[in-house]
Amino acid sequence: MNQKEDNSNTQIEIELTEDIAQGTYSNLAVISHSSSEFVLDFIRVVPGIPKAKVKSRIILTPDHAKRLLSALQDNIDKFEKMNGTVSINNENLGFLPPLGGVGQA
C-alpha cells in the first residue's frame, strides 16, 4: 500500500509493507526522554506472566513528539464525538511494572 502526502508542494511517498500493516498490539507504553529525544516503548503485558517484552520502540525528536501529542488529541476528540467519551480509571490500572523515573502512558 502506498500513500502520497502533499504538504507545501512537497510529496512524500509512504510505503506500508504487508507485515507492518498487520500492526502490533500493545497495552502498555513506557515513555522516557533525554534533552534531544523521546523514546516510546510499546509493550504487551499478558496477565499471569511476570515478564513482558518491548514489541516496538519509536524514537522521536521533541518537536515530532509534540506533533504526535497534538495529532493523538485531535483523533481522540474526533473519536469521542462519534463514539462517546473514553474514560480511564487511574485508580485501577491493574499490573504496572516498576518504572523508576520514566513516564508511562
Steps between C-alpha positions, in 0.01 A plus 500: 500500500641836403374839611608841378493804725492851356637764735615838363581365152698213651392142434615210710416149392424292808527124464313269734625144466264210561674384820495852651136545391406212733592721797630406842268491801618692805325558832780692671719786382805618690623845405842640588697795370838668489580857406488409130250215455190322626496120511165319487513130587186303418452186708248217513427396859328162539317430828671232707832538318752692714720601205410716200708589196515827314325433168593828334714805576447836335753782544379855432646848510326730752318691224371178342393375844295816546348459152410141591335620822296754302401245235397246766289760681332601174420137417373425851272806480360380165457144634314623809266716291396188308518236775466674835753588766787263564541476875805370677511400862843593634421333832468150354767464233579138579855374468762767439872428513730712717598788276786667688494856374346466156155610394225264398184509298 
